[in-house]
Amino acid sequence: MGLHVGFSRVEIEGDSLSVIRKLQTKGVERSVIGAYISNIRTICEGYQICFFKHVPKQANGVAHLLATVGLKRDEETYLVGAVPSYAKVAAEEDRQQLGSLCPADRRSTA
């Protein structure tokens, strides 16, 4: 992941609430995906800070696009300072989706 490029802190987002909850919970995971959960937790031990955050599926288009393109190209993608040009439109769509799902506080200050 990002350890070999010098990242000491990571935020991992996912749209599967059950997986994110499993990753956030301490203790032995005995589900079908327990080995994956354990592996991810072990990798996270290498970071100073590693936390997991749930994001709505509707706002996860960039991650899906990066994963899909990365698999097709057989490559890994690290977002350091910017997103690839092919993902910029999807990033804006994600921002709009997040805005419509969690509108900003619009109280009047008058």
Backbone as a ProteinNet text record, in pm:
[ID]
protein_1_A
[PRIMARY]
MGLHVGFSRVEIEGDSLSVIRKLQTKGVERSVIGAYISNIRTICEGYQICFFKHVPKQANGVAHLLATVGLKRDEETYLVGAVPSYAKVAAEEDRQQLGSLCPADRRSTA
[TERTIARY]
84	0	88.5	68.1	141.7	266.8	293.5	411.2	540	549.2	674.3	696.6	596.6	617.1	627.8	633	658.7	537.9	418.2	300.8	304	276.7	270.4	126.7	37	-104.5	-190.7	-293.1	-385.1	-528.5	-617	-761.3	-814.6	-876.1	-928.1	-1079.7	-1133.8	-1277.8	-1334.9	-1455.5	-1523.4	-1673.6	-1743.3	-1888.9	-1960.9	-1886.9	-1948.9	-1943.2	-2055.8	-2060.3	-2021.5	-2063.9	-2030.6	-1879.9	-1812.5	-1666.7	-1597	-1639.3	-1578.8	-1595.9	-1712.7	-1735.5	-1645	-1627.7	-1538.9	-1395.6	-1353.3	-1217.5	-1199.3	-1302.9	-1295.8	-1302.5	-1357.4	-1376.3	-1248.4	-1211.3	-1095.3	-1140	-1047.1	-1077.6	-1070	-1085.2	-1074.8	-1201.2	-1182.5	-1294.6	-1313.2	-1429.4	-1453.7	-1545.6	-1573.2	-1661.5	-1586.3	-1656.2	-1598.6	-1482.4	-1489.6	-1383.2	-1281.4	-1283.6	-1196.1	-1049	-1001.9	-860.6	-824.2	-914.3	-888.9	-884.7	-978.4	-983.6	-853.9	-810.4	-686.7	-566.5	-561.3	-451.2	-448.1	-563.7	-571	-527.7	-573.3	-533.2	-381.9	-322.8	-178.1	-103.3	-149.3	-86.8	-97.3	-212.2	-234.4	-142.5	-93.1	-2.2	126.9	159.4	280.1	267.2	147.5	122.7	111.7	149	128.5	-20.7	-93.9	-239	-302.6	-401.4	-474.3	-618.5	-709.7	-848.6	-937.7	-1054.4	-1149.1	-1274.5	-1324.2	-1440	-1539.3	-1665.8	-1770.5	-1812.3	-1825.5	-1879.8	-1994.3	-2097.5	-2209.9	-2165	-2224.9	-2190.1	-2206.1	-2308.1	-2333.2	-2217.4	-2136.3	-2025	-1890.2	-1888.1	-1765.5	-1724.9	-1767.9	-1740.9	-1595	-1518	-1376	-1302.8	-1330.8	-1265.4	-1297.6	-1424	-1463.4	-1391.1	-1385.3	-1317.8	-1168.7	-1102.8	-959.9	-933	-1017.9	-1000.6	-1022.5	-1127.6	-1159.4	-1048.7	-1006.7	-901.1	-770	-740.4	-618.1	-613.9	-726.8	-732.2	-713.4	-777.4	-763.5	-620.4	-554.1	-416.5	-313.5	-359.1	-272.2	-169.8	-222.3	-134.1	-193	-108.4	-151.4	-156.7	-248.2	-262.1	-249.7	-162.4	-148	-184.1	-274.5	-317	-233.6	-132.2	-44.5	-52.3	-132.7	-143.5	-245.9	-289.2	-385.2	-442.7	-550.1	-607.6	-570.1	-563.6	-538.2	-647.5	-613.3	-707.8	-838.6	-832.8	-954.7	-1049.4	-999.6	-1082.5	-1136.7	-1097.4	-1139.5	-1290.3	-1352	-1497.5	-1567.5	-1520.6	-1581.4	-1563.5	-1450.5	-1428.1	-1530	-1556.6	-1655.7	-1795.4	-1828.6	-1958.6	-1971.3	-1862.8	-1864.6	-1889.3	-1821.7	-1841	-1986.6	-2045.3	-2185.2	-2277	-2247.9	-2328.6	-2318.6	-2198.3	-2182	-2256.8	-2253.9	-2325.5	-2475.3	-2528.7	-2673.4	-2713.9	-2620.7	-2651.2	-2634.5	-2538.6	-2508.6	-2500.3	-2613.3	-2609.2	-2545	-2474.3	-2408.3	-2513.1	-2472.1	-2561.5	-2588.6	-2715.4	-2752.7	-2833.8	-2809.3	-2883.1	-2843.4	-2937.7	-2914.8	-2842.5	-2751.4	-2680.2	-2731.7	-2847.1	-2903.6	-2956.8
-117.4	0	123.6	215.4	340.1	340.4	231.6	229.1	246.2	183.2	189.6	324.4	413	548.9	650	600.7	686.8	741.4	692.4	739.8	685.3	771.8	726.1	723.9	793.3	799.2	769.2	687.6	656.7	658.4	697.2	690.1	600.5	491.9	395.7	406.9	436.9	452	331.8	294.3	184.7	201.4	142.7	157.1	37.5	-58.1	-171.3	-146.2	-104.2	-71	-190.8	-309.7	-427.2	-452.7	-433.2	-452.8	-344.3	-220.2	-111.1	-135.7	-179.2	-207.9	-320.7	-423.5	-533.9	-485.1	-395.1	-341.3	-251.5	-182.1	-91.1	-165	-283.8	-360.4	-437.7	-435.8	-513.2	-655.9	-746.9	-885.5	-973.1	-1100.7	-1199	-1195.1	-1188.6	-1188.8	-1331.2	-1388.8	-1529.2	-1546.8	-1438.8	-1448.4	-1507.5	-1523.5	-1578.2	-1492	-1361.5	-1271.8	-1241.3	-1319.2	-1296.3	-1289.4	-1372.4	-1371.3	-1239.1	-1186.2	-1057.7	-944.7	-948.6	-847.3	-850.8	-968.8	-984.7	-932.3	-962	-916.5	-763.8	-701.6	-555.3	-493.9	-549.4	-498.1	-507.7	-618.2	-636	-531.2	-504.4	-401.3	-265.5	-237.7	-108.7	-86.8	-193.3	-178.9	-108.2	-107	-40.1	110.8	162.6	306.1	365.1	491.8	560.5	577.4	614.2	631.1	561.2	479.1	407.6	397.7	460	448.2	423.9	371.7	327.6	412.2	448.7	537.5	483.4	479.9	437.7	557	534.3	635.3	571.3	648.1	592.2	544.2	437.9	383	486.8	572.8	675.3	773.6	783.6	879	808.7	690.7	611.7	582.7	667.4	645.3	649.5	740.5	750.5	622.7	572.9	449.6	334.6	326.1	220.1	236.3	358.8	384.8	351.5	396.5	368.6	218.7	148.5	3.3	-65.2	-26.6	-88.8	-64	60.9	94.4	28.1	30.3	-33.6	-182.4	-250.8	-393.9	-418.1	-335.2	-351	-326.8	-230.8	-196.4	-277.2	-358.5	-437	-347.1	-240.7	-146.3	-104.5	-51	7.2	157.8	223.4	368.3	429.4	528.1	604.2	748.4	802.8	940.9	1029.2	1088.7	1176.4	1314.5	1402.2	1538.8	1562.8	1460.4	1479.5	1344.6	1350.3	1228.3	1220.8	1100.9	1089.8	1163.4	1210.8	1291	1217.2	1085.9	1011.2	1003.4	1038.9	1029.1	1164.5	1273.4	1405.8	1426.2	1381.2	1394.8	1312.6	1190.8	1105.7	1168.2	1235	1299.8	1411.5	1489.3	1597.1	1538.8	1430.3	1365.4	1313.6	1257.3	1211.1	1327.8	1440.8	1558.8	1604	1604.1	1645	1546.7	1418	1316.8	1335.8	1359	1380	1504.1	1608.7	1731.2	1709.8	1628.9	1605.5	1507.9	1422.2	1327.7	1392	1483.4	1548.4	1698.3	1765.5	1909.1	1987.7	2091.9	2178.3	2248.3	2284.2	2355.1	2493.2	2519.7	2644.2	2736.4	2730.2	2818	2962.3	3049.2	3193.3	3246.5	3340	3401.6	3541.4	3577.2	3712.5	3736.2
0	0	0	92.9	92.4	177.7	248.9	335.2	255.2	140.4	64.5	-3.2	-3.1	-54.3	59.8	183.4	297.5	370.3	342.7	415.4	557.3	653.3	791.9	843.1	770.3	809.9	687.8	707.4	598	647.3	557	579.2	469.3	509	412.4	411.4	294.4	279.3	206.6	244.1	177.6	185.6	88.5	87.8	148.3	199.8	268.5	419.1	474.2	616.4	703.1	665.2	747.2	748.8	636.9	632.4	714	698	774.2	923.8	965.6	1108.3	1156.7	1074.5	1112.2	1127.8	1039.8	1047.6	1169.6	1210.3	1324.4	1458	1457.6	1580.1	1613.8	1738.9	1784.8	1814.1	1811	1841.5	1718.4	1739.3	1631.7	1546.2	1416.9	1322.3	1270.8	1296.9	1262	1141.9	1070.5	954.8	835.2	725.6	602.3	553.5	578.8	532.8	643.1	747.9	862.7	828.1	735.1	697	629.3	548.4	482.6	585.4	679.4	784.4	865	900.9	977.2	898.3	770.4	686	678.9	660.2	653	785.3	895.7	1027.3	1046.4	1001.7	1013.4	932.8	812.2	729.5	797.9	858.5	924.4	1043.4	1102.3	1215.8	1176.7	1048.2	1000.9	992.2	1004.8	997.6	1137.3	1150.1	1277.4	1303.2	1198.3	1207.6	1089.3	1116.7	1012.4	1059.5	984.1	1024.5	904.2	933.8	832.2	839	723.6	716.2	614	653	560	475.6	345.2	254.1	177.5	144.9	69.4	-68.3	-113.4	-244.5	-355	-341.3	-442.5	-452.6	-350.9	-349.6	-358.5	-415	-420.8	-564.8	-655.8	-797.9	-835.6	-774.5	-807.7	-767.6	-649.2	-604.5	-699.4	-739.3	-832.6	-966.4	-1016.5	-1143.1	-1135.5	-1028.6	-1013.2	-1003.7	-929.4	-917.8	-1050.9	-1122.3	-1251.3	-1353.3	-1365.5	-1461.3	-1420.6	-1290.5	-1242.3	-1272.5	-1254.6	-1286	-1435.2	-1516.7	-1662	-1707.5	-1645	-1682.5	-1604.6	-1509.9	-1423.3	-1353.9	-1287	-1219.5	-1086	-1000	-873.8	-891.5	-821.3	-831.4	-693.2	-680.4	-556.6	-586.2	-509.4	-529.1	-437.3	-493.2	-417.1	-479.8	-421.3	-468.7	-577.6	-648.2	-757.1	-798.4	-875.1	-931.5	-1078.5	-1135.5	-1279.1	-1357.2	-1475	-1553.4	-1579	-1598.5	-1626.9	-1507	-1388.5	-1268.8	-1222.4	-1286.9	-1240.6	-1250.9	-1358.8	-1373.2	-1265.6	-1242.8	-1139.6	-1001.3	-977.4	-847.7	-825.9	-929.6	-917.2	-895.3	-963.8	-943.2	-800	-746	-607	-512.3	-536.1	-450.3	-453.8	-572.5	-584.8	-513	-524.8	-455.2	-304.8	-254.7	-110.9	-66.2	-147.5	-114.7	-107.8	-197.6	-196.3	-86.2	-44.2	63.2	200.9	214.5	341.3	317.7	295.6	265.2	379.1	341.5	439.3	524.8	642.9	734.8	674.7	647.7	580.1	670.9	800.8	893.1	871.7	886.5	871.5	994.1	969.9	1081	1109.4	1053.4	1069.6	1208.6
[MASK]
++++++++++++++++++++++++++++++++++++++++++++++++++++++++++++++++++++++++++++++++++++++++++++++++++++++++++++++

